[in-house]
Amino acid sequence: MGRIGQPEDLARAAVFFASDDAAWVTGERLTASGGLRS
């Protein structure tokens, strides 16, 4: 993407997982590293 992740990027994912739309999502791990991996 050419940029470091911002708090708003993580917020969108958090809102999705907290919503009824994510009811069918089970056993997933979301890596929110802002593009950095160690």
Rosetta constraint file for C-alpha pairs under 8 A:
AtomPair CA 4 CA 34 HARMONIC 5.52 0.50
AtomPair CA 4 CA 35 HARMONIC 6.18 0.50
AtomPair CA 5 CA 9 HARMONIC 6.30 0.50
AtomPair CA 5 CA 10 HARMONIC 7.90 0.50
AtomPair CA 5 CA 33 HARMONIC 7.68 0.50
AtomPair CA 5 CA 34 HARMONIC 4.09 0.50
AtomPair CA 5 CA 35 HARMONIC 6.48 0.50
AtomPair CA 6 CA 10 HARMONIC 7.09 0.50
AtomPair CA 6 CA 34 HARMONIC 7.08 0.50
AtomPair CA 7 CA 11 HARMONIC 6.16 0.50
AtomPair CA 8 CA 12 HARMONIC 6.35 0.50
AtomPair CA 9 CA 13 HARMONIC 6.98 0.50
AtomPair CA 10 CA 14 HARMONIC 6.25 0.50
AtomPair CA 10 CA 32 HARMONIC 6.74 0.50
AtomPair CA 11 CA 15 HARMONIC 6.08 0.50
AtomPair CA 12 CA 16 HARMONIC 6.26 0.50
AtomPair CA 13 CA 17 HARMONIC 6.27 0.50
AtomPair CA 14 CA 18 HARMONIC 6.16 0.50
AtomPair CA 15 CA 19 HARMONIC 6.17 0.50
AtomPair CA 16 CA 21 HARMONIC 6.81 0.50
AtomPair CA 16 CA 22 HARMONIC 6.26 0.50
AtomPair CA 17 CA 21 HARMONIC 7.60 0.50
AtomPair CA 17 CA 22 HARMONIC 5.22 0.50
AtomPair CA 17 CA 23 HARMONIC 7.99 0.50
AtomPair CA 18 CA 22 HARMONIC 7.03 0.50
AtomPair CA 19 CA 23 HARMONIC 7.43 0.50
AtomPair CA 33 CA 37 HARMONIC 6.50 0.50
